[in-house]
């Protein structure tokens, strides 16, 4: 049980087979279905349940109604040295996100760095999936992604910015160091997940439709989120918008369609990814030695009251993923049944 909700545990293979089967039944070819399923499974394995199988029913609905154009790949429309611009052609965010990052990694092989800006995309889920992908190519990964307005600017009460996430990932000997965060006080997907469970939300995350603070997940969905850390999160959200929406020539966040509304319209999100080859700076052996020295120094810090250890960004999630590879991936039983019901 989790928060009073019955859970079902799936092997990784069964998880992937179910997701691929459902998507295939709805006209999504196996190649693209596998790419989406892998990204969703990564999220649930790492404990990011708000962006895992939880999202699949909405993805299917959008694909059925035209908001996601199944089987479309991203295409490179401009390249200048190590920098390129791609068009996602309205495809699955998980597909074009992987294609953007792989293209950036390929550019990094030749130039030491690769940067891709993607326009005309859809919701891509947890950005850590893509930046971690860069680490498997011997690169530092970076990604930003704009989104439809759900966040009030600092000092405002109406939405003008998206949750505008940002992620970095660094190769490590034992696990990749992954930072993946919304620039809002929380991700909107987590609000929807809590609303699905009938839970409340912590104070300080959202305003209701009247612009007043709320702890109701349902009221938060009708209202707006607030920036992380007030003006700091607001500044970061604007930075993401500049790098993703403005730089790549795609839609600005204020023009992006809602993920949970207008299911027949492609969202038009923009993203920018970057891959930096580690060995362009240091020999890999020296790099890993320096990373381990940094981690050891931080972990040697005395812990504060209530803490047993100091963890690095992504460390707990990485350990959880290894455990779930062996023991299975838990999903809400009600969600599992909903996904199974989508089979044709």
BALO-124889 format. One line per field, with one value per residue (C-alpha): residue number from 0; x, y, z. Coordinates in nm, 4 decimals, padded with zeros to 6 digits, always signed. Layout:
BEGIN
resi = NUM, ...
u = X, ...
v = Y, ...
w = Z, ...
END
This chain:
BEGIN
resi = 0, 1, 2, 3, 4, 5, 6, 7, 8, 9, 10, 11, 12, 13, 14, 15, 16, 17, 18, 19, 20, 21, 22, 23, 24, 25, 26, 27, 28, 29, 30, 31, 32, 33, 34, 35, 36, 37, 38, 39, 40, 41, 42, 43, 44, 45, 46, 47, 48, 49, 50, 51, 52, 53, 54, 55, 56, 57, 58, 59, 60, 61, 62, 63, 64, 65, 66, 67, 68, 69, 70, 71, 72, 73, 74, 75, 76, 77, 78, 79, 80, 81, 82, 83, 84, 85, 86, 87, 88, 89, 90, 91, 92, 93, 94, 95, 96, 97, 98, 99, 100, 101, 102, 103, 104, 105, 106, 107, 108, 109, 110, 111, 112, 113, 114, 115, 116, 117, 118, 119, 120, 121, 122, 123, 124, 125, 126, 127, 128, 129, 130, 131, 132, 133, 134, 135, 136, 137, 138, 139, 140, 141, 142, 143, 144, 145, 146, 147, 148, 149, 150, 151, 152, 153, 154, 155, 156, 157, 158, 159, 160, 161, 162, 163, 164, 165, 166, 167, 168, 169, 170, 171, 172, 173, 174, 175, 176, 177, 178, 179, 180, 181, 182, 183, 184, 185, 186, 187, 188, 189, 190, 191, 192, 193, 194, 195, 196, 197, 198, 199, 200, 201, 202, 203, 204, 205, 206, 207, 208, 209, 210, 211, 212, 213, 214, 215, 216, 217, 218, 219, 220, 221, 222, 223, 224, 225, 226, 227, 228, 229, 230, 231, 232, 233, 234, 235, 236, 237, 238, 239, 240, 241, 242, 243, 244, 245, 246, 247, 248, 249, 250, 251, 252, 253, 254, 255, 256, 257, 258, 259, 260, 261, 262, 263, 264, 265, 266, 267, 268, 269, 270, 271, 272, 273, 274, 275, 276, 277, 278, 279, 280, 281, 282, 283, 284, 285, 286, 287, 288, 289, 290, 291, 292, 293, 294, 295, 296, 297, 298, 299, 300, 301, 302, 303, 304, 305, 306, 307, 308, 309, 310, 311, 312, 313, 314, 315, 316, 317, 318, 319, 320, 321, 322, 323, 324, 325, 326, 327, 328, 329, 330, 331, 332, 333, 334, 335, 336, 337, 338, 339, 340, 341, 342, 343
u = +00.0000, +00.1155, -00.0783, -00.3690, -00.3742, -00.3264, -00.0109, +00.0736, +00.4358, +00.5463, +00.8738, +01.0529, +00.9785, +00.6066, +00.5901, +00.7446, +00.5363, +00.2123, +00.2966, +00.4142, +00.1067, -00.1349, +00.0410, +00.0661, -00.3095, -00.3592, -00.1558, +00.1855, +00.4558, +00.6780, +00.9902, +00.8264, +00.6244, +00.9434, +01.1089, +00.8130, +00.7771, +01.1463, +01.1222, +00.8073, +00.9624, +01.2785, +01.0629, +00.8754, +01.1977, +01.3548, +01.0526, +00.9364, +00.5853, +00.4307, +00.5968, +00.5766, +00.2847, +00.0658, +00.1007, +00.0230, -00.3595, -00.3266, -00.0581, -00.2862, -00.5793, -00.3721, -00.2343, -00.5872, -00.7136, -00.4195, -00.2433, +00.0498, +00.1273, +00.2258, +00.5361, +00.6806, +01.0560, +01.2471, +01.4253, +01.7381, +01.6532, +01.9684, +02.3249, +02.6168, +02.9177, +02.8311, +02.4914, +02.1700, +01.7977, +01.5453, +01.1707, +00.9854, +00.6964, +00.4465, +00.5784, +00.5994, +00.8168, +00.9976, +01.0874, +01.2073, +01.3797, +01.5895, +01.6610, +01.7687, +02.0039, +02.1516, +02.2148, +02.3848, +02.6026, +02.6942, +02.7950, +03.0018, +03.2042, +03.3301, +03.3332, +03.3676, +03.0247, +02.6867, +02.3833, +02.0387, +01.7325, +01.4047, +01.0774, +00.7257, +00.7331, +00.5197, +00.5578, +00.8776, +00.8416, +01.1367, +01.4387, +01.6787, +01.6077, +01.7676, +02.0575, +02.1443, +02.1412, +02.4273, +02.6362, +02.6186, +02.7836, +03.0706, +02.9175, +02.7812, +02.4146, +02.2041, +01.8390, +01.5726, +01.2099, +00.9421, +00.5759, +00.2295, +00.1560, +00.0802, +00.3061, +00.2525, +00.5542, +00.6965, +00.4518, +00.1693, -00.1453, -00.2090, -00.0051, +00.2487, +00.5252, +00.5474, +00.7046, +01.0078, +01.2282, +01.6058, +01.8397, +02.2124, +02.3746, +02.7405, +02.9049, +03.0127, +03.1907, +02.9107, +02.6113, +02.5507, +02.4963, +02.1582, +01.9878, +01.6327, +01.4080, +01.1124, +01.1659, +00.8219, +00.7784, +00.6643, +00.5901, +00.2305, +00.2362, +00.2821, -00.0267, -00.2303, -00.0913, -00.1931, -00.5356, -00.5774, -00.5112, -00.7334, -00.4385, -00.3643, -00.0476, +00.2052, +00.1590, +00.3545, +00.3249, +00.0168, -00.2549, -00.6233, -00.8274, -00.8668, -00.4908, -00.4932, -00.2603, -00.4136, -00.3305, -00.6026, -00.4667, -00.7994, -00.7980, -00.4326, -00.5201, -00.7785, -00.5296, -00.1568, +00.1755, +00.4297, +00.8005, +01.0621, +01.2191, +01.0212, +01.2326, +01.5071, +01.2753, +01.1145, +01.4550, +01.5413, +01.2060, +01.2752, +01.6237, +01.4716, +01.2262, +01.5110, +01.7149, +01.4249, +01.1441, +01.3256, +01.6580, +01.5222, +01.2542, +00.9691, +00.6634, +00.7114, +00.5603, +00.2683, +00.1813, +00.2197, -00.0995, -00.1936, -00.1008, -00.4235, -00.6544, -00.6902, -00.6002, -00.6411, -00.3731, +00.0037, +00.1470, +00.4403, +00.6839, +01.0478, +01.3555, +01.7291, +01.9763, +02.3533, +02.6174, +02.9735, +03.2387, +03.4281, +03.7466, +03.7622, +03.8717, +04.0345, +04.1424, +03.8482, +04.0550, +04.1439, +03.7846, +03.6437, +03.9129, +03.8194, +03.4480, +03.5088, +03.7219, +03.4442, +03.1770, +03.3900, +03.4549, +03.0858, +02.9788, +03.2354, +03.0398, +02.8734, +02.5018, +02.2357, +01.9749, +01.7347, +01.9680, +02.1569, +02.3681, +02.4333, +02.3206, +02.4267, +02.1642, +02.0259, +02.1978, +01.8888, +01.6971, +01.9795, +01.9851, +01.6059, +01.6230, +01.8770, +01.6532, +01.3437, +01.5276, +01.5483, +01.2256, +00.9857, +00.8275, +00.5296, +00.2368, -00.1042, -00.3408, -00.6115, -00.3705, -00.2647, -00.6285, -00.6900, -00.3971, -00.5029, -00.8515, -00.6964, -00.6022, -00.7987
v = +00.0000, +00.3562, +00.6443, +00.4043, +00.3065, -00.0517, -00.1090, -00.3612, -00.4619, -00.5279, -00.6644, -00.4188, -00.6428, -00.6646, -00.2881, -00.2221, -00.4864, -00.3430, +00.0140, -00.0883, -00.3081, -00.0296, +00.2277, -00.0144, -00.0779, +00.2957, +00.3207, +00.4036, +00.1959, -00.0298, +00.1847, +00.4938, +00.2998, +00.1444, +00.4860, +00.6300, +00.3203, +00.3252, +00.6883, +00.6209, +00.3130, +00.5075, +00.7573, +00.4944, +00.3065, +00.6253, +00.7124, +00.9961, +00.8543, +01.1817, +01.1340, +00.7559, +00.5317, +00.7945, +00.9991, +00.7230, +00.7563, +01.1262, +01.0585, +00.7996, +01.0396, +01.3136, +01.0740, +00.9532, +01.3112, +01.4627, +01.6546, +01.4168, +01.3073, +00.9401, +00.8096, +01.1501, +01.1866, +01.5075, +01.6521, +01.8667, +02.1921, +02.3947, +02.3262, +02.5583, +02.3620, +02.2101, +02.3824, +02.2684, +02.3386, +02.0558, +02.0415, +01.7856, +01.7717, +01.7342, +01.3929, +01.2358, +01.4467, +01.1322, +01.0401, +01.3808, +01.4446, +01.1314, +01.2193, +01.5698, +01.4449, +01.1726, +01.4311, +01.6576, +01.3657, +01.2856, +01.6487, +01.6384, +01.3486, +01.5779, +01.9139, +01.8354, +01.9918, +01.9632, +02.1877, +02.1270, +02.3482, +02.1709, +02.3382, +02.2059, +01.9372, +01.7916, +01.7184, +01.5171, +01.4078, +01.4019, +01.5750, +01.3647, +01.0762, +01.2660, +01.4218, +01.0810, +00.9512, +01.1930, +01.0455, +00.7052, +00.8730, +01.0034, +01.3509, +01.5999, +01.6504, +01.9662, +02.0219, +02.2903, +02.2693, +02.5366, +02.4602, +02.6133, +02.8844, +02.7358, +02.9517, +03.3081, +03.5384, +03.6602, +03.9196, +03.8085, +03.6022, +03.4757, +03.2254, +03.3680, +03.1030, +02.7264, +02.4999, +02.5291, +02.2460, +02.2348, +01.9360, +01.8655, +01.5218, +01.4378, +01.0972, +00.9244, +00.6037, +00.4596, +00.6549, +00.9606, +01.2838, +01.4076, +01.7348, +01.7581, +02.0318, +02.2461, +02.6171, +02.6304, +02.5324, +02.1905, +02.0180, +02.0401, +01.6644, +01.6085, +01.8203, +01.6065, +01.2899, +01.4079, +01.5093, +01.1589, +01.0172, +01.2740, +01.4100, +01.7657, +01.9530, +02.1233, +02.4935, +02.7401, +02.5588, +02.7043, +02.9692, +02.8996, +03.0585, +03.3731, +03.4104, +03.2966, +03.0278, +02.6767, +02.3260, +02.1621, +01.9727, +02.0190, +02.3957, +02.4179, +02.2628, +02.5383, +02.8016, +02.8563, +02.7393, +02.9789, +03.0075, +02.8112, +03.0421, +03.3446, +03.5759, +03.3134, +03.0577, +03.3325, +03.4311, +03.0691, +03.0187, +03.3217, +03.1835, +02.8538, +03.0433, +03.2389, +02.9242, +02.7053, +02.9186, +03.2288, +03.0878, +02.8003, +03.0061, +02.7912, +02.8817, +03.0885, +02.9450, +03.1897, +03.0343, +02.6671, +02.4586, +02.2949, +01.9290, +01.8475, +02.0530, +02.0961, +01.7277, +01.7798, +02.0492, +01.9905, +02.1726, +02.3242, +02.3101, +02.4027, +02.2438, +02.2914, +02.0143, +02.0139, +01.7430, +01.8241, +01.5567, +01.5054, +01.3894, +01.7183, +01.8687, +01.5883, +01.2302, +01.0200, +00.8671, +01.2085, +01.3294, +01.0387, +01.0764, +01.4418, +01.3603, +01.0953, +01.3404, +01.5987, +01.3483, +01.2121, +01.5613, +01.6493, +01.3208, +01.3700, +01.6754, +01.6165, +01.5535, +01.7857, +01.6742, +01.4258, +01.3220, +00.9933, +01.0734, +01.3317, +01.2217, +01.3529, +01.4643, +01.1521, +00.9097, +00.7816, +00.7575, +00.5594, +00.3133, +00.2842, +00.2053, -00.0718, -00.2185, -00.2036, -00.3789, -00.6770, -00.6466, -00.4923, -00.1542, -00.0554, +00.1287, +00.2149, -00.0765, +00.1653, +00.3148, -00.0303, -00.1237, +00.2026, +00.1367, -00.2257, -00.1010, +00.0995, -00.2198, -00.2859
w = +00.0000, -00.0687, +00.0907, +00.1371, -00.2335, -00.3462, -00.5499, -00.8216, -00.8787, -01.2363, -01.3653, -01.5915, -01.8900, -01.8074, -01.7535, -02.0947, -02.2721, -02.1343, -02.2359, -02.5831, -02.6380, -02.5425, -02.7598, -03.0509, -03.0238, -03.0707, -03.3901, -03.2434, -03.4097, -03.2027, -03.2467, -03.1008, -02.8429, -02.7059, -02.6775, -02.4866, -02.2667, -02.1748, -02.0615, -01.8562, -01.6952, -01.6091, -01.4197, -01.2175, -01.1467, -01.0140, -00.8003, -01.0281, -01.0433, -01.1568, -01.4980, -01.5306, -01.6308, -01.4651, -01.7871, -02.0373, -02.0483, -02.1304, -02.3922, -02.5559, -02.5513, -02.7127, -02.9747, -03.0556, -03.0959, -03.2819, -03.0033, -03.0443, -03.3992, -03.3656, -03.5387, -03.6293, -03.5851, -03.5236, -03.8262, -03.8349, -04.0132, -03.9461, -03.8344, -03.7669, -03.6453, -03.3093, -03.2929, -03.4557, -03.4674, -03.4992, -03.5606, -03.3520, -03.6025, -03.3193, -03.2176, -02.8736, -02.6436, -02.5288, -02.8869, -03.0040, -02.6710, -02.7146, -03.0753, -02.9770, -02.7068, -02.9263, -03.1988, -02.9431, -02.8282, -03.1889, -03.2457, -02.9274, -03.0685, -03.3432, -03.1643, -02.7924, -02.7416, -02.9116, -02.8680, -03.0135, -02.9874, -03.0636, -03.1601, -03.2251, -02.9585, -02.6811, -02.3107, -02.2627, -01.8978, -01.6586, -01.8084, -01.6009, -01.8374, -02.1263, -01.9386, -01.7906, -02.1472, -02.2209, -01.9385, -02.1062, -02.4054, -02.1915, -02.1790, -01.9302, -02.0165, -01.9954, -02.0877, -02.0515, -02.1653, -02.1672, -02.1036, -02.1034, -01.8446, -01.5025, -01.2842, -01.1688, -01.2057, -00.8745, -00.7451, -00.9785, -00.9325, -01.2863, -01.4870, -01.7320, -01.7177, -01.7345, -01.4736, -01.7077, -01.5782, -01.5932, -01.5666, -01.5523, -01.5378, -01.4758, -01.5326, -01.2125, -01.1217, -00.9076, -01.0363, -01.2527, -01.0599, -01.1881, -01.1021, -01.2384, -01.1067, -01.1986, -01.1610, -00.9980, -00.6328, -00.7573, -01.0873, -01.2124, -01.2737, -00.9005, -00.8305, -01.0711, -00.9105, -00.5618, -00.6918, -00.8367, -00.4882, -00.3179, -00.1187, -00.0101, -00.1082, +00.1197, +00.1833, -00.0297, -00.3635, -00.5285, -00.5391, -00.6022, -00.8807, -00.6694, -00.6240, -00.2607, -00.1134, -00.1084, +00.0139, -00.1979, -00.4990, -00.6792, -00.6168, -00.7209, -01.0575, -01.1097, -00.9918, -01.0458, -00.9087, -00.7591, -00.8508, -00.6570, -00.3997, -00.5160, -00.7362, -00.7765, -00.9363, -01.1401, -01.2787, -01.3582, -01.5337, -01.7526, -01.8275, -01.9422, -02.1612, -02.3209, -02.3910, -02.5049, -02.6440, -02.7676, -02.8919, -03.1004, -03.2749, -03.1407, -02.9387, -02.6269, -02.3106, -02.3285, -02.6682, -02.5702, -02.5475, -02.2178, -02.1803, -01.9959, -02.2193, -02.5968, -02.6606, -03.0348, -03.0538, -03.0637, -02.7630, -02.9497, -02.6584, -02.7152, -02.5600, -02.5731, -02.4949, -02.4673, -02.4444, -02.3337, -02.3800, -02.0554, -02.2253, -02.4149, -02.0820, -01.8835, -01.9219, -01.8021, -01.5213, -01.3825, -01.4201, -01.2194, -00.9544, -00.9101, -00.8945, -00.6278, -00.4294, -00.4428, -00.3383, -00.0541, +00.0774, +00.0769, +00.2349, +00.5131, +00.6302, +00.9714, +00.9253, +01.0594, +01.3133, +01.1572, +00.8760, +00.8551, +00.5503, +00.2813, -00.0635, -00.4008, -00.6548, -00.8199, -00.5806, -00.4010, -00.7265, -00.8851, -00.5942, -00.6121, -00.9828, -00.9218, -00.6530, -00.8739, -01.1562, -00.9219, -00.7219, -00.9727, -01.0401, -00.8208, -00.9831, -00.8462, -00.9058, -01.0199, -01.2731, -01.3937, -01.4482, -01.6346, -01.8673, -01.9257, -02.0188, -02.3043, -02.4887, -02.8057
END
